[in-house]
């Protein structure tokens, strides 16, 4: 090990370049190792919530959404059978009080380009998110990272962590095109994504659970019922998520209720889209959806969940999807990962941790990291599972909850401001999530009583089922997120 760095970052997905850049700007020498630096083509990480935009601002990397035909997102359009509602993101004055922007260093500004109008962003009373092609956004992050003088970028595959006799991680080894490599670092940060090799270092059982799948494809020149909004379609089918990723392209993600992937070879995907999803598509979108479906250029993505374990290995930190995963329905993955990068960089600032090989002090900071990240993490992760369960609604109690949830949104006021604040990451308060979720549950029971009329004895039984279902799909996840 002839080369030694303060920090070695494994993986240059979304989170890797961000934490590498933040630490490099603090004066640390950083090595970032990525298996393949070419532009990836993925259907993940295309929609960023306002709290993710805030984290980019704090990192000084907001310019990563410039010059990639990014489309700003101003809220959600929800369709429940034939009923529809449009929901705007929270107001800026709420965000500034509950979740203010605190730059780590120099504050870089978003600028206008071919698809983003900064004047509109500034004049808007509400916070905004953004959608884009994942590969273009990622290449911008990587370029910003590589431009830092304290960053060294290497292409190669890390295969092993190097440890000293006391089991402290002190380096990495792996393979490159021209042979093997080995580097030494005071701190190793694993950001190797959804298929992480190193998350099991935190525990042998630390592996994600696959609950369902998304089938994705592009629509060209689609006419959206509510331009600038993420679209969620609910009904007898599993939920469908639609959002524009460029001025001409729109992403469709259709949930598939199974823990096994659908088969394209057996025409299972096409049959599902044509028979279950297409009839529920809004009339404006129908031609573009049908054309995109007929092209049969489908991508299948597993929806995984993994609660975060405490980083307990001296010299090693896992962040991003290697630490923690959630259902992608709420678009919260990048939000959690980027906020983790911000928090970790603050805690490891040289003013409080002068030398990163002071492992006892680093472990103290990681204890604080694990505690402080829980508010946002618990809200985004639990909400993702709860909403998917309600929106997929494959049982009667869930169907009652699904209807109650939509009717709850239609009440307006706090009934919609609270949930959208939670979803966007602007209101990272677990107890607020608890209050709204069980308000939805009791409102659903109330509506069902009204519907049943003289059949109220059946409504009593169904109400008990609904309450039991709400408890079982919500509280175990929230509890695990908060106490683990």
Residue pairs with C-beta under 8 A, 6 or more apart in sequence:
1 162
1 171
1 182
1 183
1 184
3 31
3 183
3 184
4 183
4 184
4 185
4 186
5 29
5 30
5 31
5 152
5 183
5 184
5 185
5 186
6 23
6 28
6 29
6 30
6 185
6 186
6 187
6 356
7 20
7 23
7 28
7 29
7 30
7 31
7 185
7 186
7 187
7 188
7 189
7 356
8 30
8 31
8 32
8 33
8 171
8 172
8 183
8 185
8 187
8 188
8 189
9 16
9 19
9 20
9 30
9 31
9 32
9 33
9 189
9 191
10 16
10 33
10 158
10 172
10 188
10 189
10 190
10 191
10 192
10 198
11 33
11 34
11 35
11 190
11 191
11 192
11 193
11 320
11 322
12 20
12 32
12 33
12 34
12 37
12 138
12 141
12 142
12 145
12 153
12 191
13 45
13 138
13 191
13 192
13 193
13 320
13 321
14 45
14 137
14 138
14 141
14 320
14 334
14 337
14 338
15 191
15 319
15 320
15 321
15 337
15 338
15 340
15 341
16 32
16 34
16 145
16 189
16 191
16 320
17 32
17 138
17 141
17 142
17 144
17 145
18 59
18 61
18 141
18 145
18 337
18 338
18 341
19 189
19 191
19 319
19 341
19 344
19 345
20 30
20 32
20 145
20 148
20 151
21 59
21 60
21 61
21 144
21 145
21 148
21 151
22 59
22 104
22 341
22 342
22 345
23 30
23 345
23 348
24 30
24 145
24 148
24 149
24 150
24 151
25 60
25 104
25 105
25 148
25 150
26 105
26 345
26 348
26 349
26 350
27 150
27 350
28 150
28 350
28 356
29 150
29 152
30 148
30 150
30 151
30 152
31 151
31 152
31 153
31 154
31 183
31 185
32 145
32 151
32 152
32 153
32 154
33 154
33 155
33 156
33 158
33 172
33 174
33 183
34 142
34 153
34 154
34 155
34 156
35 155
35 156
35 157
36 155
37 142
37 153
37 155
39 135
39 136
39 138
39 139
40 134
40 135
40 138
41 135
42 134
42 135
43 134
43 214
43 216
43 251
43 253
43 299
43 301
44 134
44 194
44 301
44 328
44 333
45 134
45 137
45 138
45 333
45 334
46 131
46 132
46 133
46 134
46 243
46 245
46 251
47 73
47 129
47 130
47 131
47 230
47 243
47 251
47 331
48 56
48 65
48 73
48 129
48 130
48 131
48 132
48 331
48 334
48 335
49 129
49 330
49 331
49 332
49 334
49 335
49 423
49 424
49 425
50 89
50 90
50 95
50 127
50 128
50 129
50 424
50 425
50 426
51 99
51 335
51 339
51 376
51 424
51 425
51 426
51 428
52 129
52 334
52 335
52 338
52 339
52 425
53 62
53 65
53 127
53 128
53 129
53 130
54 95
54 99
54 101
54 127
54 425
55 335
55 338
55 339
55 341
55 342
56 62
56 64
56 65
56 338
57 101
57 103
57 107
57 108
57 110
58 101
58 102
58 103
58 104
58 342
59 104
59 338
59 341
59 342
59 345
60 103
60 104
60 105
60 106
60 107
60 108
61 108
61 141
61 144
62 108
62 109
62 110
63 108
63 109
63 110
63 111
63 140
63 144
64 137
64 140
64 141
64 144
65 110
65 116
65 130
65 132
65 137
65 140
66 110
66 111
66 113
66 116
66 140
67 113
67 114
67 140
68 132
68 133
68 136
68 137
68 140
69 114
69 115
69 132
69 133
69 136
69 246
69 247
70 115
70 116
70 130
70 131
70 132
70 137
70 246
71 115
71 130
71 131
71 132
71 228
71 244
71 245
71 246
71 247
72 116
72 120
72 121
72 128
72 129
72 130
72 228
73 89
73 128
73 129
73 130
73 131
73 228
73 229
73 230
73 243
74 88
74 89
74 124
74 126
74 128
74 129
74 228
74 229
75 86
75 87
75 88
75 89
75 126
75 228
75 229
75 230
75 420
76 86
76 87
76 229
76 230
76 231
76 232
76 420
76 423
77 84
77 85
77 86
77 87
77 224
77 225
77 226
77 229
77 230
77 231
77 232
78 84
78 85
78 86
78 87
78 231
78 232
78 234
78 406
78 409
79 225
79 231
79 232
79 233
79 234
79 235
79 280
79 282
80 234
80 235
80 402
80 403
80 406
81 234
81 235
81 280
83 406
83 410
84 225
85 406
85 409
85 410
86 226
86 229
87 409
87 416
87 420
88 126
88 420
89 126
89 127
89 128
89 129
89 420
89 424
89 426
90 126
90 127
90 417
90 420
90 421
90 424
90 426
90 427
91 125
91 126
91 127
92 124
92 125
92 126
92 127
94 417
94 421
94 426
94 427
95 127
95 426
98 421
98 426
98 427
98 428
98 429
99 425
99 426
99 427
99 428
104 342
104 345
104 346
109 118
110 116
110 118
110 121
111 118
112 118
112 119
114 247
115 246
115 247
116 130
121 128
127 424
127 426
129 230
129 331
129 424
131 230
131 243
131 244
131 245
131 251
132 245
132 246
133 245
133 246
133 249
142 153
145 151
145 153
146 153
154 176
154 181
155 176
155 177
156 174
156 175
156 176
156 181
157 174
157 175
157 176
158 172
158 173
158 174
158 192
158 197
159 173
159 174
159 175
159 197
160 172
160 173
160 174
161 169
161 171
161 172
161 188
161 198
161 201
161 316
162 169
162 170
162 171
162 172
162 173
162 182
162 184
163 169
163 170
163 315
164 170
166 314
167 313
167 314
168 314
168 315
168 359
169 188
169 313
169 314
169 315
169 316
170 184
170 185
170 186
170 315
171 182
171 183
171 184
171 185
171 188
172 182
172 183
172 185
172 188
173 180
173 181
173 182
173 183
174 180
174 181
174 182
175 181
186 315
186 355
186 356
186 357
187 315
187 317
187 348
187 356
187 357
187 362
188 315
188 316
188 317
189 316
189 317
189 318
189 319
190 196
190 198
190 199
190 201
190 316
190 317
190 318
190 319
190 322
191 318
191 319
191 320
191 322
192 198
192 322
193 320
193 321
193 322
194 208
194 304
194 321
194 325
196 318
196 321
196 322
198 316
198 318
198 322
199 206
199 207
199 306
199 318
199 322
199 323
200 206
200 207
201 313
201 316
201 318
202 309
202 310
202 311
202 312
202 313
202 318
202 323
203 309
206 306
206 309
207 306
208 304
208 305
208 306
208 325
209 304
209 305
209 306
210 259
210 302
210 303
210 304
211 259
211 303
211 304
211 305
211 327
211 385
211 388
212 238
212 255
212 256
212 257
212 258
212 259
212 303
212 327
212 388
212 392
213 255
213 256
213 258
213 260
213 261
213 262
213 300
213 301
213 302
213 303
214 241
214 253
214 254
214 255
214 256
214 300
214 301
214 303
214 328
215 253
215 254
215 256
215 262
215 269
215 272
215 273
215 298
215 299
215 300
216 251
216 252
216 253
216 254
216 298
216 299
216 300
216 301
217 252
217 292
217 293
217 295
217 297
217 298
217 299
218 245
218 249
218 250
218 251
218 252
218 292
218 297
219 242
219 249
219 250
219 251
219 252
219 285
219 288
219 289
219 291
219 292
220 248
220 249
220 250
220 288
220 291
220 292
221 248
221 288
222 242
222 244
222 250
222 285
222 288
222 289
223 284
223 285
223 288
224 231
224 242
224 244
224 250
224 284
224 285
225 231
225 282
225 284
225 285
227 244
228 244
229 243
230 241
230 242
230 243
230 331
231 240
231 241
231 242
231 243
232 239
232 240
232 241
232 242
232 391
233 239
233 240
233 241
233 242
233 280
233 281
233 282
234 391
234 393
234 402
234 406
235 280
236 276
236 280
237 254
237 276
237 277
237 280
238 254
238 255
238 256
238 257
238 276
238 391
238 392
239 255
239 329
239 388
239 391
239 392
240 252
240 253
240 254
240 255
240 277
240 280
240 281
241 252
241 253
241 255
241 329
242 250
242 251
242 252
242 253
242 285
243 250
243 251
244 250
244 251
245 251
250 288
252 289
252 292
253 301
253 328
254 272
254 273
254 277
255 303
255 329
255 388
255 391
255 392
256 262
256 272
256 300
257 392
257 394
261 300
261 302
262 268
262 269
262 272
262 300
263 269
264 270
264 296
264 298
264 300
269 296
269 298
269 300
270 293
270 296
273 293
274 293
277 289
278 286
278 289
278 290
278 293
281 289
301 328
303 327
303 328
303 329
303 388
304 325
305 325
305 326
305 327
305 381
305 384
305 385
306 321
306 323
306 324
306 325
307 324
307 381
307 477
307 480
307 481
307 484
308 323
308 324
308 370
308 373
308 377
308 481
308 484
309 323
309 484
310 366
310 367
310 370
310 484
311 317
311 318
311 323
311 366
311 369
311 370
314 359
314 363
315 359
317 344
317 366
319 337
319 340
319 341
319 344
320 337
320 340
320 341
321 333
321 337
323 340
324 336
324 340
324 377
324 381
325 333
326 332
326 333
326 336
326 380
326 381
326 384
326 385
327 384
327 385
327 387
327 388
328 384
329 384
329 387
329 388
329 391
330 380
330 383
330 384
330 387
330 423
332 380
332 381
332 383
332 384
332 423
332 425
335 376
335 380
335 425
336 373
336 376
336 377
336 380
336 381
339 373
339 376
339 425
340 369
340 373
343 369
343 372
343 373
344 369
347 353
347 365
347 366
347 368
347 369
348 356
348 362
348 365
352 365
353 361
353 362
353 365
356 362
374 430
374 481
374 482
375 428
375 429
375 430
376 425
376 428
377 481
378 430
378 433
378 478
378 481
378 482
379 422
379 425
379 427
379 428
379 429
379 430
379 432
379 433
380 425
380 428
381 477
381 481
382 430
382 433
382 474
382 477
382 478
382 481
383 422
383 423
383 433
385 473
385 477
386 437
386 473
386 474
386 477
389 398
389 473
390 398
390 401
390 402
390 405
390 473
391 402
392 398
393 399
393 401
393 402
395 469
396 462
396 465
397 462
397 465
397 466
397 468
397 469
398 469
398 473
400 444
400 445
400 447
400 448
400 462
400 466
401 440
401 441
401 444
401 466
401 469
401 470
403 444
403 447
404 440
404 441
404 443
404 444
404 445
404 447
404 448
405 440
405 444
407 443
407 444
407 447
408 415
408 419
408 439
408 440
408 443
408 444
409 415
409 416
409 419
415 436
415 439
418 427
418 432
418 435
418 436
419 436
421 427
421 432
422 428
422 429
422 432
422 433
422 436
430 478
430 481
430 482
433 478
434 474
434 478
437 470
437 474
438 470
438 474
440 470
441 466
441 467
441 470
442 467
444 466
445 459
445 462
445 463
445 466
445 467
448 459
448 462
448 463
448 466
449 456
449 459
449 463
451 459
452 458
452 459
452 462
